[in-house]
Amino acid sequence: MLRLQTPLDERYTAASPDDLARRIAAAKAALGDRLFILGHHYQRDEVIRWADARGDSYRLSVLAQERPQADTIVFCGVHFMAESADVLTADHQAVILPDLNAGCSMADMADIDEVEEAWEALGEVVDVHRIVPITYMNSSAALKAFVGRHGGAVCTSTNARAVLEWALGAAPGAGGGTGDKVLFFPDQHLGRNTGVAMGYGLRDMVVWDPRRERGGLSERDAKEATFLLWRGHCSIHQRFRPEQIAAFRAEHPDGIVVVHPEAPHETVRLADQVGSTDAIIRALDAAPAGATIAVGTEIHLVNRLAQEHPDKTVVSLDPLICPCSTMNRIDEPHLAWVLDELVAGRVVNRITVDPETAAGARTALQRMLDIT
């Protein structure tokens, strides 16, 4: 998705770290309780230190909703996160993304036009009333609104199982599931890993490729599959491979491997623990002193966990360390710039979701809350 960020003035690009720190601290002091800065777990340390709250995307949006006195929310994350915050916060609250180019490659792998085309194509061979669309939180507001309109729900990596069980009628909540198959987007790996954890086999799952006619599926595939998994992935979690686990265990036979469920299935099935970002944090907290732990998630969080657990050896499962390039676009120069503009009475980089889309997205989010 094309987004255009205004180039920063040299006052910011050439500023020293100390100068940027003074600017940010002064702006925060001037704005007081009117400002609430959110920092996603994957942000670099020099950004996260300015956050008033840190966490995963949905939790941060809820925290913003719970701070009505803050008329400006600066979300140090990526575009879909800022959209979710705008959907959940009140009309008087402005949500700002410091760099408009901070997108999410996974979220961009499924757009509303492609999903609507897939829904129409499926309708030619399957009764779509049998299909419950489920979108991962890592998706645009437009996709959240789509599932809201079509009887589906949003899920997070924490509650994906509960939401999928609801969709397939295996769990109560929000009126009960209505289908016998799901269209799950945009991350195929979270859908696959969750389905297997629920007891389904890989034969119950097919991948929908939006670049091919009817998703690259035969009519029989579309009719018989329980899980229609969108061909999307996280560029970071996709990198974690079984051979990395083998190499780690060869060097550390008693080591612990903890990975995110966005990792490929062949990696997840070999890990000792699998869970969301918050679950990974809890796993590190619970690990015994002296443990050596390989973590399969974004490197800024891995490094932060290593610093916070000096009694344990915490390493990245992927030795070729690769940060999330889009999340990494948020930096101190952009943060200082948006805060200076706010002090001057100018709101820049505001992220807004139109009322109709926001209403549909809230419906899907509320279903998720009703389920879980």
Protein Blocks (a to p, Z undefined) as FASTA:
>chain_A
ZZddddddfklmmpcfklmmmmmmmmmmmnmmmbccdddfkbcfklmmmpcbdcdfklmm
mmmmmmmmlmbdcddddfklmmmmmmmmcfklccddfblklccfklmmpcfklmmmmmmm
mmmmpcfklpccdddfkbcfklmmmmmmnopacddfklmmmmmmmmnopageehiaabfb
dcddfbfklmmmmmmmnopafklpccddfkbghhhpafklmmmpmbdcdddddfklmmpc
fklmmmmmmmmmmbccdddfkbcfklmmmpmbdcdfklmmmmmmmpcghiacdddddfkl
mmmmmmmmmmbccddfblbacddfklmmpcfklmmmmmmmmmnopaehiacddfklmmmm
mmmmmmmmmmZZ
